[in-house]
């Protein structure tokens, strides 16, 4: 119990990773993200770092109008820097993207905890809705792996009504995952819950669940159970041959097309 968080969270701090990937890659792409560093202060005083990414016409050096905004809670290991390749795909939809590092990750201060990373996501939502005056019906929550539990928790707040929710390669709960790894571990010893399976049943927003049958970290049946517990409207997209960390590359264009079409259904490009 004393070392529980060390077995759950695997952050990489600054300066691990490429913190200016747009300077060294993809100069030939016509649509690229224009990335702004942002710092957010949570209600409990943590200073959180993120990137706000705007679709940008690289050739004409002008912004590209986008109705959709993706609020991205990333997976466990690392920080925001390895997500740049997927950011490239999201801005091509086109969509604005706010991706943030949980406390203790990247340039964010503090130490991660269940309550803490929930605060971090809520702060990012409030920055979009309150500070930037973005209509919540334009915001799609994206949560991957650990971030799936964060996005589900955020969507379960009474006053939060996102346009849609994408949950990729995530788990039903931390105790369920612990049982997969150490079956003899008593559940009462586990303080961290991230009990998505009990929360997802109350989410009426459109939902897309993505999971690979060959996920080598979070078993496929976790995604199936989350989908079964969720009310309509919902969609399940199954991948074959992808491990936990390569769904984008193995899934290729069909996977990206599924993400794009879901976002367009939630936030039509011509939304007033």
SVG drawing of the C-alpha trace seen along z (x, -y; Angstrom):
<svg xmlns="http://www.w3.org/2000/svg" viewBox="-29 -33 45 49">
<polyline fill="none" stroke="black" stroke-width="0.4" points="0.0,0.0 2.9,-2.4 4.4,-2.0 1.1,-1.5 1.5,-4.6 4.9,-3.5 3.3,-0.4 0.5,-2.3 2.1,-5.5 5.1,-5.6 5.8,-9.2 8.6,-10.6 9.7,-14.1 11.0,-16.9 13.3,-16.8 12.7,-13.1 11.3,-13.2 11.3,-15.6 9.7,-18.8 9.8,-20.6 8.9,-17.8 7.4,-20.3 10.9,-21.7 12.4,-18.5 9.6,-16.5 6.9,-16.6 7.9,-19.9 6.3,-18.7 2.8,-18.2 0.3,-20.8 -1.6,-20.7 0.4,-20.8 -0.3,-21.6 0.5,-25.1 1.4,-24.3 1.2,-26.6 2.6,-25.8 0.0,-26.3 0.2,-26.1 -2.9,-25.4 -3.3,-25.7 -5.6,-23.2 -8.0,-23.9 -5.6,-22.2 -2.6,-24.3 -0.8,-22.0 0.8,-23.6 0.0,-21.5 1.5,-21.8 -0.1,-21.0 -0.1,-21.7 -2.9,-23.5 -2.7,-22.4 -4.4,-24.3 -4.7,-23.1 -2.4,-25.2 -2.0,-25.6 1.8,-25.2 2.1,-26.4 0.1,-29.6 0.9,-30.1 -2.8,-30.6 -5.1,-28.9 -7.6,-26.3 -11.1,-26.7 -12.2,-23.7 -15.3,-23.2 -14.1,-20.2 -11.9,-20.3 -10.3,-17.1 -9.4,-17.1 -6.9,-14.3 -6.0,-12.3 -3.0,-10.2 -1.9,-6.8 0.2,-6.0 3.9,-5.7 5.8,-8.7 4.5,-12.3 2.8,-14.2 5.8,-14.2 5.3,-10.7 1.7,-11.6 2.8,-14.0 2.2,-11.6 -1.4,-11.2 -1.7,-15.0 -0.8,-15.3 -3.7,-13.0 -6.2,-14.8 -5.4,-18.3 -5.9,-16.9 -9.6,-16.0 -9.4,-19.1 -9.7,-19.4 -8.1,-21.5 -6.4,-19.4 -5.6,-20.1 -3.3,-17.5 -2.0,-17.8 0.4,-16.0 -0.9,-14.7 0.8,-16.0 4.3,-14.5 4.5,-13.9 6.6,-16.0 6.7,-19.6 3.7,-19.3 4.5,-19.7 3.5,-17.4 3.0,-13.7 0.3,-11.6 -2.6,-10.2 -6.1,-9.1 -7.8,-12.3 -4.9,-14.4 -5.1,-13.4 -8.9,-13.8 -8.3,-17.4 -5.9,-17.9 -8.5,-16.8 -11.2,-18.9 -8.9,-21.9 -8.2,-21.4 -12.0,-21.2 -12.6,-24.4 -9.8,-26.2 -11.6,-25.3 -15.1,-26.0 -14.7,-28.9 -11.4,-30.6 -11.6,-30.1 -15.4,-30.1 -15.6,-27.0 -19.1,-25.5 -19.0,-22.0 -21.0,-20.6 -17.8,-21.1 -15.5,-19.1 -14.8,-15.4 -13.0,-13.7 -10.3,-11.2 -8.9,-8.8 -6.3,-6.1 -5.4,-3.3 -5.1,-5.1 -6.5,-8.2 -9.7,-6.2 -10.4,-6.1 -9.7,-9.8 -12.0,-10.7 -14.8,-8.5 -14.5,-10.2 -14.6,-13.6 -17.6,-12.8 -19.4,-11.5 -19.6,-14.9 -23.1,-16.2 -22.3,-19.6 -20.1,-18.3 -21.7,-17.4 -19.1,-16.7 -20.1,-16.2 -18.6,-12.7 -16.2,-10.3 -13.5,-8.1 -12.1,-5.3 -9.2,-3.4 -7.5,-0.3 -8.7,-1.0 -9.6,1.1 -12.7,1.7 -11.0,0.8 -7.6,0.9 -8.6,3.8 -9.7,5.8 -6.3,5.1 -4.5,6.0 -6.4,9.3 -5.1,10.0 -1.5,9.5 -1.5,10.8 -4.6,13.0 -3.9,13.6 -3.7,9.9 -6.6,9.1 -8.7,6.3 -9.1,4.5 -5.4,3.6 -5.9,1.5 -6.7,-2.1 -6.7,-3.3 -10.0,-2.3 -10.5,-4.1 -13.8,-2.2 -14.8,-2.9 -17.1,0.0 -19.5,-1.5 -19.3,-5.0 -19.8,-4.3 -23.4,-3.2 -24.4,-6.7 -22.9,-8.3 -25.5,-9.3 -23.1,-11.1 -22.1,-9.3 -19.3,-6.9 -16.7,-5.1 -14.7,-2.2 -11.5,-1.0 -9.6,2.1 -7.3,4.6 -8.0,8.3 -4.2,8.7 -3.6,6.1 -0.6,7.3 -1.3,5.2 -5.0,4.6 -7.0,7.6 -9.6,7.3 -12.4,8.3 -12.0,5.1 -13.0,3.1 -15.9,5.4 -17.1,5.1 -17.0,1.3 -18.9,1.3 -21.5,3.7 -22.0,1.6 -22.4,-1.7 -25.9,-2.9 -26.6,-3.9 -25.5,-5.7 -22.3,-3.7 -19.9,-2.0 -17.2,0.6 -14.2,0.7 -12.1,3.9 -8.5,4.1 -6.5,7.3 -2.8,7.6 -2.1,4.5 -0.4,4.5 -1.2,2.0 1.0,-0.8 0.8,-0.5 -3.0,-0.8 -2.4,-3.8 0.2,-2.2 -1.3,1.3 -4.8,-0.1 -3.7,-2.5 -6.2,-4.4 -9.3,-2.3 -8.6,-3.1 -8.0,-6.8 -11.1,-6.9 -13.2,-5.5 -11.9,-8.2 -12.5,-10.9 -16.0,-9.8 -17.0,-9.6 -15.7,-13.2 -17.6,-14.4 -20.8,-12.8 -20.4,-14.4 -19.3,-17.8 -20.3,-18.4 -17.8,-20.5 -20.5,-23.0 -21.8,-23.3 -22.8,-27.0"/>
</svg>
